[in-house]
């Protein structure tokens, strides 16, 4: 299994192009064995994530089941331990979808990333029957008034949280059976919903962009996709801001934060006084609601705000130092008002073309459903994974106490089947687990290829991350990225490589990050602007920055290595240009 894991997925002549785009935000590190097992290529063929994605494409009408290899992953693969998505499949979707193309999918998916191989048509890419099925689905997208299935899923995962059992009362077998049963019952469906809504969110965004360009107002497309409201991944930042205001208004709380972040949660709970008790009560409510979020949150072995509350308090600390003018709710309201104003103007401009006017209006309404829906479906997946994580952590603590595991999170280094075997006979596993962890740690130091065509290069040819050199950007020079959220910001560039350590970021700084997931979102609030190495129109960084009103540029290739830390930079969220003003 280790060899299969690290050598990776079998490739296909029919679908040869694989990429780290998008999935690198979800799995920035090598995939742990446990995740590989349930998501990518379980020995029993479960492959929840792969099959969920196939279900989504079938539901859209883009593919039929017989177009996919029944025995091997086609859409989600692993090479050298890293997760990849099949861009060939997505390009075919673009070719079959009315009004789209492979090139349009590339623009949505890759952004401004260089080195992407050009699309080469295949005779089977076009399919009139699939086009008709997708067309019917697109019609539904532009006419539906909501996503009731997604809301039902949210209720289901919230119920799982409310009914979380006392894992300490379960024996080892019951614990593992509970975790497996929850994944088997829910994950394929939830992941299908996520990819179904995500894929369809491209339609209203594309229509809005095309109409803006036709009316010679291309800069307004970003504004019409901003301030949508009800975006799940932005909600924690709003809640953290309110917590930060409590700290800023309280001398006792401020003093506790000033003592440092290590052990802060424990110190706060020992404080007397109404301020402290009130803060802890609100913070506990926050952890209950958003505790599933954290760095690399799709991995069960990674920490979350519930398992390590100090991670959340670190973000609150950055916010408490910000001025009242950084209030994300105010920024969101401003973006929403601008969206309404521009939308009304453009609808009026289209009065002479009722057909386009109607389609544009439908796209505006649909974007307000499907863009937040995308984030909600992702959150539903994360909530489920978190409940499984909490069961795994109890299992890991037991195995650590018994000397079976070297660390609590060593459960990530075993498959489901192996976990069952450990329950039956825990002896003799530690050495193998330590070996796997050593391999994982080594692979983590390698710079994986952004795209793979055909066979992946051998691991021996992958450079080490610390050996990758990028020419620095000098004063007056720029990096061209992709516009994310409109606006222009100036500030000192702060290179932050890990959302778990935001202490270098001061209010008003420009956050420069390799990638982002929801654990990064709170750092957007005190920042004046955001620059991300990778990303595309549906990337997390773009969706959240538009909601919070933070000027953002993504696909700024190599920015974390090329921009000097502390340099004064200008971020133009409308042009995608990042300029160094002062070293």
C-alpha positions in Angstrom: 0.0 0.0 0.0 2.9 2.4 0.8 4.4 1.8 -2.7 1.0 2.3 -4.4 0.5 5.5 -2.3 3.7 7.1 -3.2 4.1 5.8 -6.7 0.6 7.1 -7.4 -2.3 6.7 -9.7 -2.3 4.9 -13.0 -2.4 7.3 -15.9 -4.7 7.3 -18.9 -4.1 8.1 -22.5 -7.7 9.4 -22.8 -7.3 11.8 -19.8 -3.6 12.6 -19.7 -3.5 16.1 -18.0 -3.3 16.3 -14.2 -2.8 19.4 -12.1 -2.4 20.7 -8.6 -4.7 23.6 -9.4 -7.5 23.9 -6.8 -6.7 20.6 -5.1 -3.5 22.1 -3.8 -5.7 24.4 -1.6 -7.5 21.3 -0.2 -4.4 19.0 0.2 -1.4 21.3 0.3 0.7 18.5 1.8 1.1 14.9 0.8 -2.1 12.9 1.4 -2.2 10.9 4.6 -2.8 7.2 4.2 -6.2 7.5 5.9 -7.4 10.1 3.5 -5.9 8.3 0.5 -7.9 5.3 1.6 -11.3 6.7 1.9 -11.1 9.5 -0.8 -8.8 8.3 -3.5 -8.3 4.6 -3.9 -9.6 2.3 -1.2 -8.7 -1.3 -1.6 -12.4 -2.3 -1.6 -13.2 0.2 -4.3 -15.1 2.7 -2.1 -13.2 5.8 -3.3 -15.8 8.2 -1.9 -14.4 11.4 -3.4 -13.6 10.0 -6.8 -17.0 8.4 -7.1 -18.8 11.5 -5.7 -17.2 13.5 -8.5 -18.3 11.0 -11.1 -21.8 11.2 -9.6 -21.7 15.0 -10.0 -20.7 14.9 -13.6 -23.4 12.3 -14.3 -26.0 14.5 -12.6 -25.0 17.5 -14.6 -25.3 15.3 -17.7 -21.7 15.8 -18.8 -20.6 12.1 -18.8 -22.0 8.6 -18.6 -20.5 6.0 -16.2 -19.1 3.9 -19.1 -16.7 6.7 -20.0 -14.8 6.1 -16.8 -12.5 3.3 -15.8 -14.4 1.2 -13.2 -11.2 0.1 -11.5 -8.9 3.1 -11.4 -9.3 6.8 -10.4 -9.9 9.0 -13.3 -10.7 12.4 -11.8 -8.8 12.4 -8.5 -5.3 10.9 -8.4 -2.2 10.8 -6.3 1.4 11.2 -7.6 4.4 11.1 -5.4 2.0 11.4 -2.4 0.4 14.6 -3.7 -3.3 14.9 -4.8 -4.0 15.9 -8.4 -7.1 16.7 -10.4 -7.6 15.5 -14.0 -7.8 18.7 -16.1 -8.5 16.6 -19.2 -11.9 15.6 -17.8 -12.7 19.2 -16.9 -11.8 20.4 -20.4 -14.1 17.8 -21.9 -16.9 19.2 -19.7 -16.1 22.6 -21.1 -16.3 21.4 -24.7 -19.6 19.6 -24.1 -21.3 22.4 -22.1 -23.3 25.0 -24.2 -21.6 28.4 -24.2 -18.4 27.0 -22.7 -15.1 25.6 -24.1 -12.0 23.9 -22.9 -10.2 27.3 -23.0 -13.0 28.9 -20.8 -12.5 26.1 -18.3 -8.8 26.6 -18.3 -9.3 30.3 -17.5 -11.7 29.5 -14.6 -9.4 26.7 -13.3 -5.8 27.7 -13.9 -6.1 31.5 -13.7 -2.9 33.1 -14.9 -0.6 30.1 -14.1 2.1 29.7 -16.8 3.1 26.5 -18.5 -0.3 25.0 -19.0 -0.4 22.7 -22.1 -2.8 23.8 -24.8 -6.0 21.9 -25.3 -5.8 19.2 -28.0 -9.3 18.1 -29.2 -10.2 14.4 -29.2 -13.0 13.1 -31.5 -15.0 11.9 -28.5 -14.8 15.2 -26.6 -17.9 16.6 -28.3 -21.1 14.8 -27.6 -24.5 16.3 -28.8 -26.5 14.2 -26.3 -24.3 15.3 -23.4 -24.6 18.9 -24.6 -28.4 18.6 -24.6 -28.4 17.2 -21.0 -26.0 19.9 -19.8 -28.1 22.5 -21.5 -31.2 21.3 -19.5 -29.2 21.5 -16.3 -28.0 25.0 -17.1 -31.6 26.0 -17.7 -32.4 24.8 -14.2 -29.4 26.8 -12.8 -30.8 30.0 -14.2 -34.3 29.5 -13.0 -34.1 27.8 -9.6 -34.8 29.9 -6.5 -32.6 27.9 -4.1 -30.7 24.8 -3.2 -32.9 22.9 -0.7 -30.8 19.7 -0.9 -27.8 21.7 0.2 -29.7 23.1 3.2 -30.9 19.6 4.1 -27.4 18.4 4.0 -26.4 21.3 6.3 -29.1 20.2 8.8 -27.9 16.6 8.6 -24.2 17.5 9.4 -25.3 19.9 12.1 -27.3 17.1 13.6 -24.2 14.9 13.6 -22.4 17.6 15.6 -25.3 17.9 18.0 -25.5 14.2 18.5 -21.7 13.5 18.8 -21.4 10.6 21.1 -19.0 10.2 24.1 -16.2 8.6 22.2 -14.4 7.7 25.5 -17.3 5.3 26.3 -16.8 3.3 23.1 -14.4 0.4 22.8 -11.8 0.4 20.0 -13.9 -1.5 17.5 -17.0 0.6 18.1 -15.0 3.7 17.6 -13.6 2.7 14.2 -16.9 1.3 13.1 -18.6 4.6 14.0 -16.1 6.6 11.9 -16.3 4.3 8.9 -20.1 4.2 9.0 -20.3 8.0 8.9 -18.0 8.3 6.0 -19.7 5.4 4.1 -23.2 6.9 4.7 -22.5 10.6 3.9 -19.2 11.5 2.3 -19.8 10.4 -1.3 -23.2 12.2 -1.4 -21.8 15.4 0.3 -18.8 15.5 -2.1 -21.1 15.0 -5.1 -23.1 17.9 -3.9 -20.0 20.0 -3.6 -18.7 19.3 -7.1 -22.2 19.6 -8.6 -22.7 23.1 -7.2 -19.1 24.1 -7.8 -19.2 23.1 -11.4 -22.5 24.9 -12.0 -21.3 28.1 -10.3 -19.1 28.7 -13.3 -22.3 29.4 -15.5 -23.6 32.6 -13.9 -20.0 33.8 -13.4 -19.3 33.2 -17.1 -22.5 35.0 -18.3 -21.8 38.0 -16.1 -18.2 38.2 -17.3 -19.3 38.0 -21.0 -22.0 40.6 -20.7 -19.6 43.0 -18.9 -17.1 42.6 -21.7 -19.7 43.1 -24.3 -20.8 46.4 -22.7 -17.1 47.5 -22.4 -17.2 47.3 -18.6 -15.0 44.2 -17.9 -13.8 45.7 -14.6 -17.4 45.4 -13.3 -17.5 41.6 -13.5 -15.5 41.3 -10.3 -17.8 43.8 -8.5 -20.9 41.9 -9.6 -19.5 38.7 -8.0 -18.7 40.4 -4.7 -20.7 41.1 -1.6 -23.0 38.2 -2.2 -23.7 37.6 1.4 -24.2 34.3 3.4 -20.8 32.9 2.4 -19.9 30.1 4.9 -16.2 30.5 4.7 -16.4 34.2 5.5 -18.7 33.8 8.5 -15.9 32.8 10.9 -14.1 36.0 10.2 -17.2 38.0 11.1 -17.4 36.1 14.4 -13.7 36.5 15.1 -14.0 40.2 14.5 -16.6 40.5 17.2 -14.4 38.5 19.6 -11.5 40.8 18.7 -13.6 43.9 19.5 -14.3 42.4 23.0 -10.6 42.0 23.6 -9.9 45.5 22.3 -12.4 47.0 24.8 -11.2 45.1 27.8 -8.0 45.8 29.7 -8.1 42.4 31.4 -8.5 40.5 28.1 -5.9 42.6 26.4 -3.4 41.9 29.1 -4.0 38.2 28.7 -3.4 38.4 25.0 -0.3 40.5 25.6 1.2 37.7 27.6 1.5 35.6 24.4 -0.5 33.0 22.5 0.9 29.8 23.9 -1.6 28.5 26.4 -3.9 31.5 26.0 -7.1 29.5 25.9 -6.3 28.0 29.3 -5.3 31.4 30.8 -8.5 33.0 29.6 -10.6 30.3 31.3 -8.9 30.9 34.6 -9.6 34.7 34.6 -12.2 36.2 36.9 -14.5 39.0 35.9 -17.4 39.5 33.6 -15.3 40.4 30.6 -13.4 37.1 30.7 -16.5 35.0 31.4 -18.4 36.7 28.6 -15.6 36.2 26.2 -15.2 32.5 27.0 -18.9 31.9 26.6 -18.9 33.5 23.2 -15.7 31.8 22.2 -17.1 28.4 23.2 -20.1 29.1 21.0 -17.7 30.0 18.2 -15.8 26.7 18.7 -19.0 24.7 18.6 -20.1 26.4 15.3 -16.7 26.8 13.5 -14.4 24.4 15.4 -14.2 22.1 12.3 -12.2 24.8 10.4 -8.4 24.8 10.4 -5.3 24.4 8.3 -5.5 21.6 5.8 -8.9 20.8 7.2 -9.7 18.0 4.8 -7.0 15.9 6.5 -8.3 14.2 9.7 -4.8 14.2 11.2 -4.5 18.0 11.0 -5.5 20.4 13.9 -8.7 22.5 13.9 -9.9 25.4 16.0 -11.7 23.0 18.2 -8.7 20.7 18.8 -6.3 23.6 19.2 -8.2 26.7 20.2 -5.1 28.8 20.4 -5.0 28.7 16.6 -8.3 30.6 16.5 -7.2 33.0 19.2 -4.1 33.8 17.1 -6.4 35.2 14.4 -8.5 37.0 17.0 -5.2 38.6 18.3 -4.5 40.0 14.9 -8.0 41.5 14.7 -8.0 43.0 18.1 -5.1 45.2 17.0 -7.0 46.5 14.0 -8.9 49.8 13.9 -12.7 49.8 13.8 -12.5 50.7 10.1 -11.4 47.1 9.3 -14.8 45.7 10.3 -15.6 43.0 7.7 -19.3 43.5 8.0 -18.9 47.1 6.9 -16.8 46.1 3.9 -19.3 43.4 3.0 -22.1 45.9 3.1 -20.2 48.3 0.9 -19.5 45.6 -1.7 -23.1 44.5 -1.6 -24.4 48.0 -2.3 -21.9 48.4 -5.1 -23.1 45.1 -6.6 -26.7 46.2 -6.5 -25.9 49.6 -8.0 -23.8 48.3 -10.9 -26.3 45.4 -11.6 -29.2 47.8 -11.9 -27.2 50.1 -14.2 -26.3 47.2 -16.5 -29.8 45.8 -16.6 -31.0 49.2 -17.8 -28.3 49.4 -20.4 -29.6 46.1 -21.8 -33.2 47.3 -22.2 -33.0 47.2 -26.0 -32.0 43.5 -25.9 -34.6 41.8 -23.7 -33.2 38.3 -24.2 -29.7 39.3 -23.0 -31.2 41.4 -20.3 -33.2 38.5 -19.0 -30.3 36.1 -19.1 -28.1 38.7 -17.3 -30.6 39.2 -14.6 -31.0 35.5 -14.1 -27.2 35.1 -13.9 -27.0 37.8 -11.2 -29.7 36.0 -9.2 -28.1 32.6 -9.8 -24.6 33.8 -8.7 -26.2 34.8 -5.4 -27.3 31.2 -5.0 -24.5 29.1 -6.4 -21.4 31.0 -5.3 -22.4 30.9 -1.6 -23.8 27.4 -2.2 -20.4 26.2 -3.3 -18.9 27.3 0.0 -21.8 25.8 2.0 -21.3 22.4 0.3 -17.6 22.5 1.1 -18.4 23.3 4.7 -20.8 20.4 4.9 -18.0 18.1 3.8 -15.6 19.6 6.4 -18.1 19.2 9.2 -18.5 15.5 8.5 -14.7 15.1 8.3 -14.3 16.8 11.6 -16.7 14.5 13.4 -14.7 11.6 12.0 -11.5 13.4 13.1 -12.8 13.6 16.7 -13.3 9.8 16.7 -9.9 9.2 15.2 -8.2 11.4 17.8 -9.7 9.3 20.6 -8.4 6.2 18.9 -5.0 7.8 18.4 -4.8 8.8 22.1 -5.5 5.2 23.1 -2.9 3.8 20.7 -0.3 6.4 21.9 -1.0 5.5 25.6 -0.5 1.8 24.7 2.8 2.5 22.8 1.3 1.4 19.4 1.5 4.8 17.9 4.4 7.2 18.2 2.0 10.2 18.0 -1.7 10.8 18.5 -2.1 11.6 14.8 -0.4 8.5 13.7 -3.8 7.2 12.8 -3.3 9.1 9.5 -0.5 6.6 8.6 -2.8 3.6 8.5 -5.7 2.5 6.2 -9.1 1.5 7.4 -8.3 -2.2 7.0 -5.1 -1.8 9.0 -7.0 0.1 11.7 -9.3 -2.9 12.0 -6.3 -5.2 12.3 -4.8 -2.9 15.0 -8.0 -3.2 17.0 -7.7 -7.0 16.8 -3.9 -7.2 17.4 -2.1 -3.9 18.2 1.4 -5.5 18.4 4.1 -4.9 15.7 2.7 -1.8 14.0 4.9 1.0 15.4 8.0 0.4 13.2 5.9 0.4 10.0 4.1 3.6 11.0 7.4 5.3 11.9 8.7 4.3 8.5 5.7 5.7 6.7 5.9 8.9 8.6 9.6 9.3 7.7 8.7 8.8 4.0 5.8 11.3 4.3 8.2 13.8 5.9 10.7 13.4 3.1 8.1 13.8 0.4 6.8 16.9 2.1 10.1 18.6 1.4 9.8 18.1 -2.4 8.3 20.6 -4.8 5.6 18.7 -6.7 5.0 19.5 -10.4 2.1 21.9 -11.0 1.0 19.9 -14.0 1.6 16.3 -15.1 1.1 15.1 -18.7 1.0 11.3 -18.9 3.4 9.7 -16.5 4.6 11.6 -13.5 8.4 12.2 -13.3 10.2 10.0 -10.8 10.5 11.4 -7.3 14.3 11.6 -7.8 13.7 14.4 -10.4 11.5 16.5 -8.0 13.5 19.4 -6.6 13.5 20.2 -2.9 11.4 23.1 -1.9 14.3 24.9 -0.3 16.3 24.6 -3.6 13.7 26.3 -5.8 15.0 29.7 -6.6 13.0 32.7 -7.9 14.4 36.0 -9.0 13.5 38.7 -6.6 11.2 41.6 -7.7 13.0 44.9 -7.6 11.7 48.4 -6.8 9.5 49.5 -9.6 9.0 46.0 -10.9 5.8 44.0 -10.9 4.3 40.5 -10.9 1.3 40.0 -13.1 -1.3 37.9 -11.5 -5.1 37.4 -11.8 -7.6 40.0 -10.5 -9.4 38.6 -7.5 -11.2 41.4 -5.7 -11.4 45.0 -6.9 -9.6 47.8 -5.2 -6.1 49.1 -4.7 -4.1 48.6 -1.5 -0.7 49.6 -0.3 1.2 48.1 2.6 4.2 46.2 3.8 4.4 42.7 2.3 4.4 40.0 4.9 5.3 36.6 3.7 3.2 34.1 5.8 3.7 30.5 4.9 1.6 28.9 7.6 -1.8 30.2 8.8 -1.0 28.7 12.2 1.6 31.5 12.8 0.1 34.8 11.8 2.1 36.9 14.3 4.3 38.6 11.7 1.2 40.1 10.1 0.4 43.6 11.5 -2.8 45.5 10.7 -2.5 47.2 7.3 0.1 44.8 6.0 -0.3 43.0 2.7 -0.7 39.2 3.3 1.4 37.2 0.8 0.6 33.5 1.0 1.4 30.4 -1.0 -2.3 29.3 -1.1 -5.3 29.7 1.2 -8.0 27.6 2.8 -10.6 28.8 5.3 -8.0 28.8 8.1 -6.4 31.8 6.3 -9.6 33.7 6.0 -9.3 35.5 9.4 -5.9 36.9 8.3 -7.6 38.7 5.4 -9.4 41.0 7.9 -6.5 42.9 9.4 -4.6 42.9 6.0 -4.9 45.8 3.6 -4.5 43.4 0.6 -3.9 39.8 -0.3 -1.5 38.2 -2.7 -1.6 34.4 -3.4 0.9 32.3 -5.4 -1.8 30.2 -7.0 -5.6 30.5 -7.6 -8.4 31.0 -10.1 -11.9 32.6 -10.2 -13.4 29.9 -8.0 -10.5 29.8 -5.5 -11.1 30.2 -1.9 -9.0 33.4 -1.7 -11.1 35.1 -4.4 -14.5 34.1 -3.0 -13.7 35.3 0.5 -11.8 38.4 -0.5 -14.8 39.5 -2.5 -17.1 38.9 0.4 -14.8 40.8 2.8 -13.9 43.6 0.4 -10.2 43.0 0.5 -8.2 43.8 -2.7 -6.8 40.5 -3.8 -4.5 39.1 -6.6 -4.2 35.4 -7.2 -2.0 33.4 -9.6 0.9 35.7 -8.7 3.4 32.9 -9.5 6.3 32.8 -7.1 5.2 35.8 -5.1 6.1 34.3 -1.7 9.7 33.8 -2.9 10.1 36.9 -5.2 8.6 39.7 -3.1 10.9 40.8 -0.3 9.4 40.5 3.1 8.7 44.0 4.5 8.8 45.6 1.0 6.2 48.3 0.4 3.9 46.9 -2.3 0.8 48.0 -4.2 -1.9 45.4 -4.9 -4.3 46.2 -7.8 -7.2 43.9 -7.5 -8.7 45.1 -10.7 -5.7 44.6 -13.0 -4.0 41.8 -11.1 -0.7 43.8 -10.9 1.5 43.6 -7.9 4.2 46.3 -7.8 7.1 46.7 -5.4 7.3 50.4 -4.5 10.0 50.4 -1.9 12.4 47.8 -0.6 
